[in-house]
Amino acid sequence: MISVKDAVSIVNSNIPPSKETELPLLEALNFCLAKDVISEINMPPFRQSAMDGFALNIHESLVYYLIGEIKAGDSHKIELKSGEAIKIFTGAAVPDSANAVMQIEKTVLTNEILELKEPILLETNIRPLGEQIKKNEIALSKNNILNAAAIGFLAGLGITKVSVYKKPSVGILVTGNELVKPRNDLEYGKIYESNSIMLQAALLDSGFKNINTYNVDDDFLNTKNSIEKALTENDIILISGGISVGDYDFVEAALAELKVETLFYKVNQKPGKPLLAGKIEDKLIFALPGNPAASLTCYYIYVKPILNQISGISNKENAVLQKQLSHDFAVNNTRSQFLKANFIDNEISVLSHQASSMLNTFALSNCLIHLPEGNYELKKGSKVSIYLI
């Protein structure tokens, strides 16, 4: 049995290489850029009016002669002589001969005669060519995550495809004769299977959509064949249950038969002690405990950070934070603990119902506290390590 620190270190030392793919812009939402994106145009691509008003060829008088109008999208070019003005709308191209735009509310128009209420400075209310970005400049750098604003920005530059880090496909394999799908009647001795949908929800919430699920009875051959199939169809495998030492727990033996290298088995933590991490070629396998809260804890501590790193996403959201307890708390455990808690107003409150089989408190939590093993008292205000979830 190894420590949490060593388990994290071992997994981080065996991260499969990232892969690149090209995606249409909208499909790349929340993906991480694998290459710099270079702008092929200036933005704006012309001198642009910043508001509705009048484009002017400035002269000494405040009186101008109006010669027409330009709407956003008009492509005709107009030459303004000194002392001439043209009505213009926000986003429209400012004629090269115009050197300022006066907003409507600061003018008085009588027939074709425009009078300014005050003098105006050169280039007022004109967005210069390439003000936002110039042609051949980097629009977005490698390793940036494409959020909605980034997608809009790149679309405005005429970009339709981007190179991103491919998000790994994940196979979820659930074992157990006692499991029944929620839509079926619950017989005596059976329980509803929730881990597969829970892990799918966690993956989707983390931005991983390429998911396959497999259900296996407690049988060695079925377990081995299902794991082998999952390995051919996915980059990362999550196995729920079947990893303890009971007579009907076949996962460890099946992995050994498939020549999966065991990176570690059993971690000195609670919940989640019977966690196994394995590797075969460039694929990682996590055999998670069957108890729901233990399984989800292991996902947040070990699996999600690895999926992010493969996808080029930094693990800032998985960083360990130091926050203060809002109450006293006694620790009496021979294993490290991950406790469900709430982080509110910069303070941490430990929740009830911490058993590895219980999800009701997990459903109300927004973080996990990591408490090292030992017998000690934590007073209100003590700093503890937390993982936001």
Buried (B, 14 or more C-beta within 10 A) or exposed (E): EBBBEEBBEBBEEBBBEBBEBEBEBEEBBBBBBBBBBBBEBBBBBBBBBBBBBBBBBBEEEBEBEBBEBBEEEEEEEBEBEEBBBBBBBBBBBBBEBBBBBBBEEEBEBEEEEBEBEEEBEEBBBBBEBBBBBEBEEEBBEBBBBBEEEBBEBBEBBEBEEBBBBBBBBBBBBBBBEBBBEEEEEEEEEBEEBBBBBBBBEBBEEBBBEEBBBBBBEBBEEBBBBBBBBBBEEBBBBBBBBBBBEEEBBBBBEBBEBBEBEBBBBBBBBBBBBBBBBBBBEEBBBBBBBBBBBBBBBBBBBBBBBBBBBBBBBEEEEBEEEEBEBBEEBEBEBEBBBBBBBBBEEEBBBBBEEBEBEBBEBBEEBEBBBBBBBEEEEBEEEBEBBBBBB
